[in-house]
Amino acid sequence: MTDSEEGSEKKSGYGVALGIALGLPIGAVMGMLLFDNIGLGAGFGLAIGLCLGVALDASSKRKGSE
């Protein structure tokens, strides 16, 4: 395995972690403001953040393979 392959493997998964880390608190705040239920908002934020994180990882992998 070359050094460039090792670097690309280390970068995988950061999008999902970033999506969860940002989606959860943003969703919790939106849940408190919109639904008056922090758990419901956190769940929605987690799901949206996870989807965006997976999309970010897929996009970065596609750019890396070209």
TAVEN-V537850 format. One record per backbone hydrogen bond with DSSP energy under -1.0 kcal/mol. NH is the residue of the N-H (numbers start at 1). CO is the residue of the C=O. E is the energy in kcal/mol with one decimal. If there is no record, write none. Layout:
nh | co | e
NH | CO | E
NH | CO | E
This chain:
nh | co | e
6 | 2 | -1.7
7 | 3 | -2.0
8 | 4 | -1.7
9 | 5 | -1.7
10 | 6 | -1.8
11 | 7 | -1.1
14 | 11 | -1.3
17 | 13 | -1.8
18 | 14 | -2.5
19 | 15 | -2.5
20 | 16 | -2.4
21 | 17 | -2.6
22 | 18 | -2.0
23 | 19 | -2.6
24 | 20 | -2.1
26 | 22 | -1.6
27 | 23 | -2.6
28 | 24 | -2.1
29 | 25 | -2.2
30 | 26 | -2.4
31 | 27 | -2.5
32 | 28 | -2.0
33 | 29 | -2.1
34 | 30 | -3.2
35 | 31 | -1.1
36 | 31 | -1.3
37 | 31 | -1.8
41 | 37 | -1.8
42 | 38 | -2.4
43 | 39 | -2.1
44 | 40 | -2.1
45 | 41 | -2.8
46 | 42 | -2.5
47 | 43 | -2.2
48 | 44 | -2.6
49 | 45 | -2.8
50 | 46 | -2.4
51 | 47 | -2.1
52 | 48 | -2.5
53 | 49 | -2.3
54 | 50 | -2.3
55 | 51 | -2.1
56 | 52 | -2.2
57 | 53 | -2.4
58 | 54 | -2.5
59 | 55 | -2.3
60 | 56 | -2.3
61 | 57 | -2.3
62 | 58 | -2.1
63 | 59 | -2.1
64 | 60 | -1.9
65 | 61 | -1.5
